[in-house]
Amino acid sequence: MPTNTYLPKDDSGKADLLDHVAVTLSKYTGTLEISADDLTSLQADAVSFRYALNILSRAQSYAHNCTAFKNLLRDGGTDAIEWPVAPLLPEPIPPIVKSGIIPRFSLLINRLKAHKNYSPAIGQDLQIIGSAYIIDPSTWKPVLSSLLQAGHPTVVWDKGKASAIEIWVDRNDGTGFVFLIIHTEPNTPDPVPLPSPGTSVVWKYKAIYRYHDEQVGEWSDVLSVVVGG
């Protein structure tokens, strides 16, 4: 039976593990002889990596908005257009740390596991022991929800063990569901221009997981979102 490495392959999972160990390791500073400097460094790494993922997500959303704006500017349409507004760095901005967060984390974990007082129970608590797993993609079904950012819908979903998600949208324009995007990291903003001011429409979304570049499992239930200009 295959086993997982304790270190997730995706950046979101790595950030979750960093966050968890940064909090949980404080219980074992005496047992595993962890210095205050080691713990402070780990906590700073966790904060910085999470922040880096946050600004990357904002940048990707801005890139989608720029693409939609460029297409509308090029091809025309009935909607009023404005220049996309570049995102600002969210506050507070954490101090920068040295590069190599994951190699540094891996060395720390190796040191913990080699300590005379380390035990499987500690490893389980820190979530640094790979577990046996069975992958059955045929049972996977995305669960979608939404939030609005500046009036634009963002489709919210969990990645799980999937490689990516494939999202389709029906904009209530008579064409039915059409392909929107394949996205490898949650969550997915929809950058298409909003309806004309003073009007509203229901946009519908459905999605299916992808694994090894193939659709797997079941389509999600349809998510309906009311958007307005």
Order of alpha helices (4+ residues) and beta strands (2+ residues): alpha-alpha-alpha-alpha-beta-beta-beta-beta-beta-beta-beta-beta
